[in-house]
Amino acid sequence: MSQSPTFTLLEAANWQDYELLDSGDGLKLERFGKYIFARPESQAMWSRALPSSEWNNVHAVFQPTPEESGGHWLEKKKLPDKWEMKYPLPHLNELTFSVMTTPGRHLGVFPEVASHWDFMAGLVQKETRPVRVLNLFGYTGLASLAAAAAGAQVTHVDASKKSVSWARENQTLSGLGDKPIRWIVEDAIKYMQREEKRGMKYDGIILDPPKFGRGPKGEVWEVYKSLPNLFEICRACLSDEPLFVIATLYAVRASAIHVAQALDEMMKNFTGNMDSGELVTRETSANRLLSQAVYARWSAK
Ligand SMILES: C[S@@+](CC[C@H](N)C(=O)[O-])C[C@H]1O[C@@H](n2cnc3c(N)ncnc32)[C@H](O)[C@@H]1O
């Protein structure tokens, strides 16, 4: 990297339907729409700011099993099977999507990545040419919908059939049913190997991989081993005038500097800006920040 990478704490500041109410003692207290949840947050190594009465006023608490990934939701108050939330994309119609408690402790949205949606939708909107965006590990589709709302032709890839059906439902809920989105249930690397062979090119790429994952046929994704390979294939699938590449890593012991350096290598033949840092959420109780993920993003000058 020619210059030291910039390091930013990115906050998704436009949410109305989501709020980090408090954190502490290894937990976080959050509002998704009008429902309140307590989830483990091992990095919250301080004391809670809100009184127990607030923490006891939850709709559900996630009870983890000793193994890191497992656990279940303990319902404390009546919760619907699913409900809707909205996200106001700047200068565009708001996204509407459904959320629900899932066994993997998530609810169908990672609120902190919304700052990437704003960034990318802003870049797409400014283009007069057709823009092709690829969203790998797309989960419930919110980044894909933000890109489509801004006018991009989108390819969304995820290994989980259930997540892709959920994402398609979110497309309809958001009133984006007529937008060109290709929904693909496939292993990210396998799909991209095929795209490379077909000579498919993209102007914008979003990568939001988990630490460990499996493709539909049991293909193993392991972030440190698999990401360099995926970056290399993605580089081959970039158009001559790429607009952005955004990589976000969750739950990994990684510095944003390392993601930025790997992305810098991928983008070495292009002139642009590299930004990296952490996706953070600010509590409303005591104004402390929770770091949720590290990211690096490249954009054309
Ligand atoms: C961390 S979530 C992505 C978060 C989401 N992009 C967001 O911003 O809300 C990871 C996703 O990767 C998918 N996944 C895991 N392994 C995969 C693989 N080998 N190929 C494609 N998708 C995979 C999972 O099904 C899951 O939806």
The ligand as an SDF file (V2000), in Angstrom:
LIG
                    3D

 27 29  0  0  0  0  0  0  0  0999 V2000
  -22.6410  -12.6970    7.8490 C   0  0  0  0  0  0  0  0  0  0  0  0
  -24.0000  -13.2080    6.8640 S   0  0  0  0  0  0  0  0  0  0  0  0
  -24.0090  -11.8700    5.7760 C   0  0  0  0  0  0  0  0  0  0  0  0
  -24.6210  -10.6210    6.3370 C   0  0  0  0  0  0  0  0  0  0  0  0
  -25.4130   -9.7750    5.3190 C   0  0  0  0  0  0  0  0  0  0  0  0
  -24.6650   -9.6060    4.0940 N   0  0  0  0  0  0  0  0  0  0  0  0
  -25.9230   -8.4390    5.8080 C   0  0  0  0  0  0  0  0  0  0  0  0
  -25.2760   -7.4390    5.5780 O   0  0  0  0  0  0  0  0  0  0  0  0
  -26.9500   -8.4000    6.4510 O   0  0  0  0  0  0  0  0  0  0  0  0
  -23.2820  -14.5640    6.0110 C   0  0  0  0  0  0  0  0  0  0  0  0
  -24.0700  -15.2150    4.8820 C   0  0  0  0  0  0  0  0  0  0  0  0
  -23.1560  -16.0240    4.1560 O   0  0  0  0  0  0  0  0  0  0  0  0
  -23.8270  -17.1700    3.6670 C   0  0  0  0  0  0  0  0  0  0  0  0
  -22.8130  -18.2020    3.3620 N   0  0  0  0  0  0  0  0  0  0  0  0
  -22.0910  -18.9630    4.2140 C   0  0  0  0  0  0  0  0  0  0  0  0
  -21.2240  -19.7570    3.5420 N   0  0  0  0  0  0  0  0  0  0  0  0
  -21.3940  -19.4900    2.2210 C   0  0  0  0  0  0  0  0  0  0  0  0
  -20.7910  -19.9730    1.0170 C   0  0  0  0  0  0  0  0  0  0  0  0
  -19.8420  -20.9090    1.0400 N   0  0  0  0  0  0  0  0  0  0  0  0
  -21.1910  -19.4190   -0.1600 N   0  0  0  0  0  0  0  0  0  0  0  0
  -22.1750  -18.4800   -0.2020 C   0  0  0  0  0  0  0  0  0  0  0  0
  -22.7800  -17.9950    0.9120 N   0  0  0  0  0  0  0  0  0  0  0  0
  -22.4070  -18.4910    2.1010 C   0  0  0  0  0  0  0  0  0  0  0  0
  -24.8010  -17.5350    4.7710 C   0  0  0  0  0  0  0  0  0  0  0  0
  -25.8750  -18.3060    4.2600 O   0  0  0  0  0  0  0  0  0  0  0  0
  -25.2180  -16.1390    5.2850 C   0  0  0  0  0  0  0  0  0  0  0  0
  -26.4090  -15.7180    4.6790 O   0  0  0  0  0  0  0  0  0  0  0  0
  1  2  1  0
  2  3  1  0
  2 10  1  0
  3  4  1  0
  4  5  1  0
  5  6  1  0
  5  7  1  0
  7  8  2  0
  7  9  1  0
 10 11  1  0
 11 12  1  0
 11 26  1  0
 12 13  1  0
 13 14  1  0
 13 24  1  0
 14 15  1  0
 14 23  1  0
 15 16  2  0
 16 17  1  0
 17 18  1  0
 17 23  2  0
 18 19  1  0
 18 20  2  0
 20 21  1  0
 21 22  2  0
 22 23  1  0
 24 25  1  0
 24 26  1  0
 26 27  1  0
M  CHG  2   2   1   9  -1
M  END
$$$$
